[in-house]
C-alpha cells in the first residue's frame, strides 16, 4: 500500500495528512500571504480519545511563528491553506504543556500495532474534520519495522485506538526515529530548519541533531540562536561536536567556541584537526566586535598571474557564500591567510567584463581602502555604507590579507541578540506592518 501523501481539498473531503502540510503557503480570504505552515498543534486528552487539532504553527516572512486556529481554515489545497475572515493574532507561538506538535513530536515515534503487537514507526497522521467543524487526529499511518536492513515494511492506515504509544512517546522520554522529520527538513533551507529546531522540545531537538550528518548539522547550527548552539554542543559527544565545528565556517565556529567555558573550548580545539583549528584559533585572538572578530579567514585569493577565467571558476563554487563570491583578492604567495603582500581586489562585475584570458592583475582595484583588524563595529559599518560593499578586505600591519568581512557577518552583530528567535521586528505592530496583515481582518 503506498504511503498516504496526497492532499485533498477540505471542500471535497474532511481528511488531510499532516506531513504534506509542512511548508504550505497560508493565504487570507483576499489572497494576501500570511506565511507558511511549519507544524500542526494538537491537544492531548486524558481519556485516550483522538487528540483534537487546535491549529497551525505558521511562520511569517519576518520569521515570527504565530498560531492560526483550525476553525479559521476553510480549505487545504495541494499548495496552499486558505483562511476565513477574522483577525490574525501576531503574538509569538509558544507551546503549552498539554499540546503536542504533530510534525515535531508525533511523527517518527516508535509504536505498536495493537491487534498484532507488531512494532512500527508512525509516519503520518490524518487530520479529520467532524460534523461540528472541529478537527481531530482520527487515523495514523504506520510502517512496520521488519528488522531487516534495506527492507521497508508495509504501510497501514489505522484508527487512533489501534496504535499504542504515539501520544505518550514524548512524555515518557522514549527515543523517537527522525526519518520522517528529516525528509521534511531535506527540502528546507538551513535557516528554516534551524527555526523549526528552535521550536522543538529539547529532547526532540537533540534527536534530530544526532541524526543529521556533520555538514548539514553545521549549516543548521550556524543559523541557531546562541543558547541553542551551546545546548547542542554540550549535548553532543565531544568528538561529534568537534567534527561539527570543523564543518562550520571558521568565523561561526570561533563565535560559538568563544561562548563556551575555557576548558570546554580548549578540549574541542584539541579534538579538531590542526588545519581546521588553526584559523579558528587565530579568530579567537580578536574581540568579537572588531573587524578581526567579524572576518572569515577563507576569502577567495589568487596570485597576480591568475587569469580571469581561473578567478571566475573559483567564485562559481556553489558552496561559496554569496558575500565572499562578490570579490576576489589578489596577493603575493602564499595564498592562504595570512597571505603574502596584498596587491588589491577585483569585483566580480569587473571580472565578467574582462576577456577570460586576461590576467586579474590588469583589473585590480587598488584604490579601495582596507580594514585593520582592530576596526570597531561602528567603523566597519561606516566602511560598508561608504563604499556600498558586501565584502571588504582585512589587513594586518604588514599589509598581509588576514581575512574578509562580509555584510551578513556584520548584520549578525548589528541586529538584536534575539533576532533569530523572531525578535525582528521588535514589536507586534511592526511585524504586522511588515506582513501587511497585522491584527486587521485577514
ROPA-152164 format. One record per residue (C-alpha): x, y, z; residue in three letters. Coordinates in steps of 0.001 Angstrom, whole numbers, padded with zeros to 6 digits, always signed. Layout:
% ROPA-152164
XYZALA
...
//
This chain:
% ROPA-152164
+000000+000000+000000UNK
+001539+003397-000920UNK
+002185+005992+001770UNK
-000683+008471+002185UNK
+000935+011568+000755UNK
-001778+013325-001253UNK
-003580+016449-000099UNK
-007277+016815-000701UNK
-009364+019983-000574UNK
-011374+020371+002589UNK
-014360+021249+000448UNK
-014370+017738-001033UNK
-013486+015642+001987UNK
-012731+016007+005678UNK
-009301+014353+005784UNK
-005789+015588+005080UNK
-002422+014118+006049UNK
-000216+016266+008249UNK
+003226+015574+006760UNK
+002285+017104+003426UNK
+001169+020332+005067UNK
+004714+021330+006018UNK
+005740+024393+004039UNK
+002320+025083+002505UNK
+001607+028769+001919UNK
-001151+030274+004087UNK
-003416+032890+002492UNK
-006138+035133+003837UNK
-009594+035370+002205UNK
-008453+038136-000155UNK
-005376+036232-001277UNK
-002920+038060+000958UNK
+000042+035981+002111UNK
+000152+035197+005833UNK
+003131+032809+005906UNK
+003904+029088+005657UNK
+002822+026082+007717UNK
+005619+024775+009955UNK
+003659+022400+012222UNK
+000251+021242+013409UNK
-000776+021702+017050UNK
-002928+019057+018740UNK
-004273+018933+022293UNK
-003576+015810+024342UNK
-006531+014094+026021UNK
-006525+012046+029188UNK
-009357+009733+028034UNK
-007292+008156+025215UNK
-009625+009644+022615UNK
-008130+011034+019373UNK
-006403+014372+020050UNK
-008201+017489+018927UNK
-006334+019507+016287UNK
-006086+023038+017620UNK
-004379+024911+014821UNK
-001335+025520+012655UNK
+002045+026960+013540UNK
+002572+029477+010749UNK
+005890+031173+010042UNK
+005632+034701+008681UNK
+008157+036333+006356UNK
+009712+038005+009396UNK
+010494+034525+010853UNK
+007937+035115+013635UNK
+005869+031987+014307UNK
+002221+032549+015087UNK
-000745+030312+015882UNK
-003664+030058+013422UNK
-006743+028242+014820UNK
-008097+025354+012722UNK
-011553+026908+012820UNK
-010143+029636+010577UNK
-009157+027099+007902UNK
-011639+026917+005038UNK
-009604+024947+002521UNK
-006406+022947+002176UNK
-005233+022625-001397UNK
-002171+020948-002900UNK
-000065+024077-002458UNK
-001906+026366-000062UNK
-004055+026734+003050UNK
-006940+029202+002833UNK
-008305+031100+005826UNK
-011683+032649+006523UNK
-012229+036244+007562UNK
-011222+037281+011042UNK
-008198+038581+012902UNK
-004691+037160+012843UNK
-003048+037131+016259UNK
+000560+038236+015726UNK
+001866+037047+019068UNK
+004787+034633+019029UNK
+003631+030997+019258UNK
+004537+029198+022489UNK
+003656+025558+023022UNK
+001599+024774+026119UNK
+002146+021726+028370UNK
-001000+019952+027124UNK
-000164+020429+023455UNK
+001816+018289+021029UNK
+003451+019281+017751UNK
+002381+016670+015221UNK
+005359+017027+012868UNK
+007938+017810+015502UNK
+006934+015356+018235UNK
+004437+012781+016993UNK
+005849+011650+013656UNK
+008633+009043+013729UNK
+007527+007753+017148UNK
+008073+004050+017665UNK
+004659+002488+018147UNK
+002967-000891+018231UNK
+000026-002109+016162UNK
-002453-003093+018864UNK
-004029-006101+017134UNK
-000777-007899+016348UNK
+001722-006247+018708UNK
+003813-005590+015606UNK
+006461-002895+016133UNK
+006091+000036+013746UNK
+007035+003651+013122UNK
+004413+006372+012885UNK
+004985+008133+009549UNK
+001909+010353+009217UNK
-001299+011466+010888UNK
-004657+012130+009238UNK
-006443+015312+010280UNK
-010202+014812+010093UNK
-012988+017347+010412UNK
-016031+016334+012442UNK
-019644+017343+011915UNK
-019188+020135+014447UNK
-016325+021555+012281UNK
-013761+020588+014916UNK
-010645+018784+013751UNK
-009063+015723+015275UNK
-006328+013182+014539UNK
-008533+010265+013572UNK
-006171+007928+011760UNK
-002463+007166+011889UNK
-000240+005875+009099UNK
+002378+003438+010384UNK
+005126+001455+008707UNK
+006004-001918+010180UNK
+009575-002369+011340UNK
+010883-005525+009692UNK
+014268-005660+011375UNK
+015920-006337+008003UNK
+018473-003890+006693UNK
+017353-002226+003485UNK
+013810-003606+003739UNK
+010876-001298+004341UNK
+007799-002777+005907UNK
+004235-002303+004644UNK
+002266+000847+005471UNK
-001072+000666+007269UNK
-003581+003428+007975UNK
-005186+002644+011327UNK
-007621+004208+013733UNK
-006086+006147+016624UNK
-007039+003487+019160UNK
-005464+000723+017024UNK
-001974+002078+017674UNK
-000228+002027+021028UNK
+002300+004586+022154UNK
+002316+007652+019878UNK
+000640+010129+022212UNK
+002999+009371+025100UNK
+006252+008987+023126UNK
+007499+012427+024108UNK
+006064+012368+027629UNK
+007684+009060+028567UNK
+011043+010045+027104UNK
+011298+007025+024811UNK
+013558+007637+021788UNK
+011910+008514+018510UNK
+013059+007868+014973UNK
+013574+011008+012933UNK
+013417+009751+009347UNK
+010094+011361+008518UNK
+011091+014675+010076UNK
+014411+014616+008216UNK
+012501+014057+004979UNK
+010528+017232+005673UNK
+013725+019119+006526UNK
+015536+017867+003439UNK
+013764+020343+001165UNK
+014175+023306+003535UNK
+016948+025870+003761UNK
+019280+025603+006734UNK
+017868+028790+008253UNK
+014326+027367+008094UNK
+015434+024056+009615UNK
+017105+025998+012417UNK
+013890+027915+013037UNK
+011955+024639+013200UNK
+014506+023055+015566UNK
+014293+026047+017859UNK
+010584+025403+018340UNK
+011018+021689+019147UNK
+011270+020356+022692UNK
+014853+019883+023850UNK
+014787+016070+023646UNK
+013415+016102+020107UNK
+015944+018744+019046UNK
+018747+016524+020330UNK
+017405+013506+018424UNK
+017283+015434+015161UNK
+020776+016873+015677UNK
+022193+013413+016287UNK
+020630+012143+013041UNK
+021902+014950+010792UNK
+025242+014475+009067UNK
+028101+016769+010076UNK
+027838+019131+007094UNK
+024079+019614+007378UNK
+024230+019950+011155UNK
+026970+022580+010828UNK
+024866+024600+008354UNK
+021862+024458+010685UNK
+023770+025250+013879UNK
+025218+028371+012249UNK
+021639+029678+011985UNK
+020518+028780+015527UNK
+020255+031229+018428UNK
+023298+031262+020696UNK
+021627+029383+023568UNK
+020520+026568+021237UNK
+024032+026330+019800UNK
+025580+025963+023243UNK
+022930+023424+024272UNK
+023679+021194+021275UNK
+027443+021384+021767UNK
+027015+020387+025406UNK
+024691+017524+024441UNK
+026783+016007+021643UNK
+029745+013780+022390UNK
+032923+015849+022277UNK
+034214+014028+019181UNK
+030949+014697+017303UNK
+030914+018315+018450UNK
+034484+018734+017178UNK
+033518+017212+013809UNK
+030613+019645+013559UNK
+032881+022596+014391UNK
+035286+021524+011659UNK
+032429+021603+009144UNK
+031311+025082+010228UNK
+032659+028286+008738UNK
+035699+029257+010866UNK
+034193+032579+011937UNK
+030956+030905+013065UNK
+032908+028178+014877UNK
+035003+030837+016632UNK
+031883+032750+017706UNK
+030413+029568+019182UNK
+033595+028494+020958UNK
+034012+031965+022437UNK
+030748+031462+024347UNK
+031858+028192+025975UNK
+033758+027712+029215UNK
+037518+027932+028736UNK
+038068+024251+029492UNK
+035395+023100+027050UNK
+036754+025404+024352UNK
+040295+024081+024721UNK
+039200+020429+024646UNK
+037192+020919+021480UNK
+040028+022777+019771UNK
+042377+019905+020628UNK
+039948+017380+019128UNK
+039714+019344+015862UNK
+042265+018619+013153UNK
+045174+021114+013197UNK
+044383+022508+009739UNK
+040775+023171+010775UNK
+041509+024555+014241UNK
+044338+026891+013165UNK
+042126+029569+011517UNK
+039623+029305+014365UNK
+042372+029909+016939UNK
+043518+032987+015014UNK
+039997+034397+015029UNK
+039660+033817+018772UNK
+042550+036239+019322UNK
+040339+039151+018237UNK
+037467+040800+020045UNK
+034096+039743+018645UNK
+033128+043365+017878UNK
+036144+044202+015696UNK
+036918+043530+012046UNK
+039221+040716+013160UNK
+036420+039083+015135UNK
+033884+039565+012329UNK
+036005+038337+009428UNK
+036212+034960+007772UNK
+039764+033696+007136UNK
+038759+031941+003901UNK
+038159+034608+001217UNK
+038823+033971-002471UNK
+042547+034645-003014UNK
+044529+034365-006264UNK
+048028+035334-007342UNK
+048721+038200-009767UNK
+049465+035714-012563UNK
+045985+034097-012352UNK
+043655+034600-015299UNK
+040153+035987-015203UNK
+038856+032547-016185UNK
+040591+030968-013173UNK
+039189+033595-010808UNK
+035658+033156-012162UNK
+035946+029397-011749UNK
+036694+029926-008056UNK
+033716+032216-007404UNK
+031396+029791-009213UNK
+031826+027324-006356UNK
+028190+026701-005247UNK
+029307+026247-001630UNK
+030901+029695-001514UNK
+028793+032241+000424UNK
+027333+034966-001769UNK
+029219+037713+000035UNK
+032626+036092-000477UNK
+031824+035386-004132UNK
+031419+039101-004834UNK
+035146+039870-004658UNK
+038485+038230-005477UNK
+041594+039302-003570UNK
+044978+039350-005300UNK
+048059+038699-003160UNK
+051635+037556-003419UNK
+052215+033937-002332UNK
+051222+032301-000072UNK
+047560+032440-000998UNK
+046293+031105+002341UNK
+045612+033675+005047UNK
+047698+035311+006311UNK
+048801+035789+002726UNK
+051784+037440+001157UNK
+051654+041134+000379UNK
+048158+042333-000529UNK
+048007+043871-004031UNK
+044335+044736-004398UNK
+040940+043282-005233UNK
+038778+042624-008270UNK
+034991+042966-008129UNK
+033036+040191-009799UNK
+031322+042702-012117UNK
+034753+043686-013447UNK
+035721+040034-013930UNK
+032595+039451-016013UNK
+033551+042313-018340UNK
+037119+041148-018964UNK
+038288+038561-021551UNK
+038791+035161-019845UNK
+042481+035018-020796UNK
+043305+038392-019232UNK
+045366+038418-016030UNK
+043476+039563-012938UNK
+046428+041850-012157UNK
+045273+044057-015022UNK
+041850+044596-013478UNK
+042887+045405-009910UNK
+041070+047958-007794UNK
+043967+049418-005818UNK
+042050+052436-004530UNK
+039609+050582-002272UNK
+040502+051175+001367UNK
+041067+048141+003593UNK
+040073+047453+007172UNK
+042530+046983+010037UNK
+041793+044034+012312UNK
+041158+046471+015177UNK
+038405+048412+013369UNK
+035355+048704+015611UNK
+031854+047591+014677UNK
+030878+051211+014036UNK
+033905+051758+011800UNK
+033170+048592+009822UNK
+029548+049663+009375UNK
+030583+053089+008068UNK
+033096+051439+005734UNK
+030445+049211+004130UNK
+027985+052102+003843UNK
+030579+054448+002326UNK
+031797+052032-000352UNK
+028499+050147-000976UNK
+030164+046769-000451UNK
+029078+043295+000556UNK
+032662+042171+001239UNK
+035802+044003+002369UNK
+039476+043066+002982UNK
+041071+042968+006430UNK
+044846+043533+006566UNK
+047458+043277+009297UNK
+050187+045846+009988UNK
+052477+044284+007335UNK
+049861+044642+004565UNK
+049053+040923+004556UNK
+045464+039840+003901UNK
+044232+038032+007009UNK
+040549+037726+006146UNK
+037437+039425+004788UNK
+034317+040787+006419UNK
+031009+040129+004637UNK
+027826+042078+005109UNK
+025951+039069+006549UNK
+028534+038776+009345UNK
+028124+042474+010010UNK
+024330+042225+010170UNK
+024552+039319+012622UNK
+026249+041665+015076UNK
+024155+044757+014334UNK
+020770+043081+014822UNK
+019325+042458+018305UNK
+020604+039321+020016UNK
+017219+037593+019766UNK
+016638+038248+016067UNK
+016935+034529+015218UNK
+014126+033814+017682UNK
+011598+036014+015913UNK
+012807+039147+017693UNK
+012541+041202+014500UNK
+010500+043288+014174UNK
+010738+044173+017843UNK
+007043+044980+018232UNK
+003900+043224+017127UNK
+002728+046328+015310UNK
+005932+046472+013264UNK
+005626+042781+012447UNK
+002057+043320+011338UNK
+003059+046216+009112UNK
+005809+044160+007515UNK
+003350+041369+006742UNK
+000613+043678+005540UNK
-001960+041889+007734UNK
-001474+042978+011327UNK
-004422+042487+013601UNK
-006756+043595+010883UNK
-009212+041286+009232UNK
-007468+038680+007095UNK
//
